[in-house]
Amino acid sequence: MAKTPWIQLANGLRIPILFENSALMAIDKPAEWILAPNSWTQTQRNLSLAIQSSIKSREYWARTRNIKYLRFVHRLDAEVTGIVLFARNPTPLAKYSELFVKRDVEKRYLAVVEGVAKKDEWTSRAPIAPHPMRKGKMKVDGKTGKPAETFFRVLERDEENSRTLIEAMPHTGRTHQLRVHLAHAKLPIIGDPLYGKRDSKDEVPRTPKSGLIKKRGHVQWPEMRVALRAVSLRFDDPYGRKGTVIEAPTEEFLQKFFRSDRSDKSDKSDRSDKRS
């Protein structure tokens, strides 16, 4: 039986599969979905629970792969899109989890930030701790914070629109690490509801608990609203494959957060040239 290149949830959402072998599957996590234990039922956007439900229902994607077990190895914030690894049975789950604990995985993200970065590259080692006044938010704290380290490199500057495309490579894995470090550098990520310039709970419209957006009778999937995407993982596979590299597509992300204004202007210019 032919295998589909996606996981399909009960609500119809198709999640692209970026990589798979007998022990591992990498997916492209959509925005607004939470990676939480499948026993956590406080939201209908629990991706782990939704995948387990799909497996139990013997959906075609799972049936053709004979998948009965799939658990996430690491997490991404709900707002963040991109690569997440899932183990196909408990033994590789422990092995792949150990890679992250030992920091043997090279992680690469793309972020589009507000403001034009002055440096071409830098490393932030600002320690991170929970915010004392706002539950679920983190802050830089030199006294109680845990060590955190991120390397940043500027890929492109857009001075006209005052924004910068940045490559981020975290060495540690603290909660909200990239978002906190960039905000601390006065370069908050576009669309970030916690660490953006306006720092408003209403800055990013919330998605319904179902994970679906209904508009004029049509159903749309949650769109990317925070300009942060996990685009690459590199590691030595504990089962023998050296230098494994998994990558996620970036064109839609770049078009939405970094190239859209210039594309609009280019289109208008082209139309103007044709009229003349």
C-alpha positions, 0 to 999 in steps of 0.5 A: 500500500502506498504511504501518504507523505503526511499524518492526517488528524480526525479534523482533516488536518494534514501534517507533512512528514519531513523524514522517517525511518524504522525508529523515527519520524519528523513532522512539520508542526503547524502553528497553534498546536501544543506538544503536551502529554496525550493525557492532557485534555485542557485543549483540543489542540493537543497535538500528541493526543490528536495523533494518538487518536488518529492512530487508534482509529487506524487512519490510512497513514498509520495503518500503511506504516503499521504504527501503533506508537508515536511520541514526541522527543522534544517540544516547540512552543505552541506558536512556533512551527517547524521540525519536531521528532517523534519516536516510533517505540519506547526504546528509540524514544529514550535514545533520541531524548538523550541526544537533546539532554546531552546537547548533541543535536544542532538546532537551527531556527529562522526568526524575523525580528522588529528592528535592524540588527547592528551586529552581523553575529553574536552569542547571547549567554543571558540566564533565563528565569520565570517572570515573577509577575506573569505566569508562563512568561520568562525573563533574563535574570542574572541572579536566579536564572539558569544558564542559556546560550544562543548563537545569532547570525544576520542573514538579511536586513530590511532597513526600509521596513525596519526588520531583520532575518536572523538565523538562531542556533540555541546551545541550551534549551530553556523555555522561550530561550530564543524569544527572550534572548532576542527581546533582550537584544532589543530585537523582539520577534514579529508577532510575539504576544509575550515578548513583542514591542507592544507586549499585549495579550491581545497582540496575536488573535487567538485560535479557537480551541478546535484548532480551526478557523471558520470564516464565511462558512469555510474552514481554514487552518491556523496560520503562522503569526509568530515569526519563528520557525524550526528549520533544521536538525543535525545529529548522529543517529544512535542507530548508526546513521552519521550526520543525519540532517532534517530540514523544513521548507522555508519559502512560505515563512519567508514570504509571509514575514520578510518578503511580503511588503517587497513582493507587493511593491514589486508587483505594483511596479511591474503593473505600472511598467506595463501600463506605461 
